[in-house]
Amino acid sequence: MKISLSSKISNFSQKLIYSAFYYVIYLNKNLLFITENMAKSVIIYNIIYQTGSDMLRKICTAAVFTVVTSVNANAGGGMDHSSHSAVAGKSGSGVHFFGRLYVGYDQKATGSANSVDSIRDNGLKSRLGIKFKENLGGLTMLGHAEWKFDIADGWATSDSKNCSTDANGSSPCQTIELHVGHLGFMTPLGYLGMGSYETPYKTMGMYDHNMDTAIGMNGHGATSKTAFGIAGTWDSGIMYSGKVGPFEIAYLRGMGENANNNNVAKNDYSFGIRTENLLLAGLELGVARTFDKSGGADGESNDKIFASYKVMPGLGVFYTIEDLEIGTTSATGFTNGEGDIETFGAHYTMGMHNIQVVYATGDSREVAANEDYRTLGLSNRMQLSKSTDITIGYIRQGMQGSGNAVRTYGLGITHSF
């Protein structure tokens, strides 16, 4: 299903929004509080107006008017930039070391070929890291560095790279590899930092409990993958995140121009906006986008709409739809990277068991139904303690055309510290 894009916001609408900012600032007695939120709103609105899709512009416009008419808007805040990292707990101050060890057994079969058994951490879920924060008066400095590795075969890379030979000098194998690393400041207007980050496209609306494992959704077509998809981790970027009323905003922009050392180019960007409990208690809604400046004549983008809802204690459902333009067949499974992925899922917790059920469809826009597929996954994460869990699962991507189906059984053990 194609995500529709409408016409541009007019200059008159933009002027009207600025007028609303100054009008509210002038009338409201609590000038300092409102000014802080208005400044934040102006920054965020300009980011979206200059770089976002028409769909994101309209959503932001609605968000801005919600804030300027609300006396109870919350200032400051921001997203947790390690939301999918190995952090076991949050420290109050100073330096905090953390980590996670993972190893799994999986059996994978493609088409009619014999299945392949492996004991590995192919997605590099194992991590070691350090983080800190320091109070600087009106600012708080935040630091985070995290490395990933495979405790089973010793190489911080996927099995697609042959690390037993010397034939990969252009892409050398390493035993440990940086996942993310950044320094920044928490200010009254939100967080601002630079370094390497997981993209808002990844961290917002990422519902897969099995991410970075052999039974992960992104490895079987249930979500996108690569740096411009759900697996997005970008080098040499500047990150801003903050909260405006009930809305959480995050914006990451590539700044590096060295093609040999950066996985994204300068002026590539990733953007996300989400809210929860706004329309209904337990309901999360949001949109996200990544943009590749080098794609096509005017650049190419991936867009995602996501939602989740807590139906009852222990039961939650989620939904995502992605409109993909960036990438190659190997990156997305679609010719020229173009297609749509629609995903439905549920999480059910009962005692120590956390069950995940996923159903997804892939729709190619280039080669009729030859590349269309359906994915079905089922897993159970058993929480043995606060720090240790065992996961068993099965996931299958079945092609509707002439392609080969992929099915994987997996069992994994995780310990966080």
C-alpha positions, -999 to +999 in steps of 0.1 A: +000+000+000+015+033-011+017+061+015+000+091-001+018+125-002-002+157-005+006+193-017+031+216+001+022+239+030+017+274+016+038+304+027+006+319+042+003+289+065+039+292+076+034+329+084+003+321+103+022+296+125+049+322+133+021+348+141+005+323+165+039+319+183+043+356+189+007+361+198+008+335+226+041+348+239+027+383+241-005+374+259+007+347+283+018+359+317+042+330+322+066+344+296+097+324+304+079+290+304+061+297+271+092+313+254+111+281+260+085+259+244+079+283+216+116+284+207+116+246+207+086+246+185+101+270+160+133+249+158+114+217+152+089+232+127+118+246+106+136+213+106+105+195+093+095+223+068+129+222+052+135+185+051+104+165+059+078+150+036+044+167+032+028+140+055+053+149+083+048+187+077+010+184+083+015+163+114+040+188+127+017+217+120-010+200+141+015+194+169+027+230+169-008+244+173-015+218+201+015+232+220+009+269+215-027+266+228-017+244+258-006+261+290+005+227+304+031+219+278+062+202+292+096+217+286+129+199+281+133+161+280+143+140+251+146+105+237+168+078+252+196+073+227+203+038+240+168+025+238+179-006+219+214-009+234+226-033+260+220-010+290+209-030+320+201-001+342+203+036+345+229+053+367+222+084+387+255+101+380+291+094+371+304+065+350+284+034+344+297+002+327+272-022+311+270-051+288+251-080+273+262-115+262+242-134+237+247-167+219+222-187+198+217-218+178+198-215+146+188-237+116+182-219+084+169-232+051+165-214+018+143-229-009+149-266-014+185-264-003+197-283+028+194-264+060+224-249+077+230-252+114+250-225+133+260-215+168+267-177+166+257-142+173+254-131+136+235-099+145+261-089+171+237-086+200+265-090+225+277-056+237+301-039+261+297-002+268+302+028+290+281+058+297+282+089+319+266+122+327+280+153+344+260+183+358+274+215+344+249+238+360+224+248+334+235+219+311+241+182+316+268+165+296+260+130+284+284+104+270+278+069+256+300+044+238+291+009+230+309-020+212+295-052+196+310-086+191+303-123+185+313-146+214+307-177+193+329-173+162+350-143+174+343-120+144+323-088+147+307-093+113+279-114+096+285-147+080+284-131+046+320-120+051+347-147+050+370-140+079+391-172+075+409-159+044+429-128+035+406-120+005+387-093+023+414-066+027+390-039+016+366-048+044+388-062+072+374-084+099+375-073+135+369-091+167+351-061+182+333-032+164+319+001+176+281+001+176+274+037+187+294+065+204+284+101+211+288+131+233+262+157+238+244+181+261+209+180+277+196+216+275+163+233+285+154+229+248+162+192+246+193+170+237+219+181+212+249+159+205+272+145+178+288+111+170+273+079+158+237+070+167+209+046+161+185+065+138+150+076+149+137+054+121+150+025+140+144+035+176+108+048+171+083+020+163+108-009+167+087-036+182+107-068+175+119-086+206+143-107+184+162-078+168+198-087+161+192-125+162+187-152+136+149-150+139+148-112+137+119-097+117+142-076+095+161-107+083+128-122+069+111-093+053+088-083+082+105-049+084+131-031+064+168-035+070+202-018+063+213+017+075+183+035+060+159+010+075+152-007+108+189-016+112+199+020+109+231+031+128+247+062+114+283+075+116+294+111+119+260+127+126+244+155+147+214+145+168+186+166+183+158+153+203+132+169+226+096+169+238+070+195+228+039+189+249+028+153+243+051+149+212+086+134+212+108+146+183+141+133+171+163+144+142+196+129+130+216+145+102+247+130+085+276+155+085+306+135+073+320+139+038+346+111+039+331+083+018+357+058+030+348+061+067+311+071+068+281+049+061+259+078+052+266+110+033+265+146+044+229+160+045+213+125+046+188+127+075+165+106+097+135+120+115+108+107+138+078+120+158+058+100+183+032+105+210+014+082+234-017+084+256-028+115+237-060+102+221-064+071+242-046+056+272-021+030+261-021+041+224+012+051+207+012+068+173+041+080+152+058+085+119+095+083+108+116+089+077+151+084+064+163+104+034+192+094+010+204+125-007+223+105-034+193+084-045+177+094-077+175+129-091+161+146-060+170+119-034+150+090-021+133+083+012+119+055+033+087+064+053+071+046+082+039+049+101+037+030+134+012+024+162+009+002+193-019-003+218-020-019+253-052-038+250-052-052+285-026-060+312-001-084+295-014-080+260-003-054+234-007-051+197+014-032+171+013-022+135+038-007+110+037+002+074+068+012+054+070+028+020+105+020+008+124+037-020+160+034-009+183+005-016+189-024-039+173-058-043+197-072-017+188-044+007+150-046+006+141-077-014+125-055-040+138-044-075+154-010-072+146-011-035+110+000-041+081-017-023+058-017+008+060-037+040+029-039+062+033-057+096+008-067+123+019-082+156+011-089+192+030-094+225+014-115+252+030-118+287+020-146+310+043-152+340+079-157+328+067-161+292+066-132+267+052-144+234+055-125+201+034-132+170+041-114+137+024-114+103+037-093+075+032-088+038+057-074+012+043-057-019+067-050-048+059-021-070+083-030-098+077-066-109+040-073-103+036-101-078+069-119-085+086-104-055+055-103-032+058-124+000+042-132+033+061-136+066+049-154+097+068-155+130+063-169+165+087-167+195+087-171+232+111-152+254+113-169+288+126-145+316+146-167+339+157-138+361+159-100+358+192-104+338+188-137+320+164-150+294+161-178+268+142-173+235+129-200+212+112-191+179+104-198+143+099-174+113+092-180+077+092-157+046+072-174+018+075-159-017+043-155-038+062-157-070+093-177-081+116-168-053+129-191-026+112-192+008+134-187+039+126-203+072+146-202+104+143-220+138+163-204+166+172-207+203+191-180+221+204-172+256+209-136+268+225-122+299+226-085+307+248-068+333 
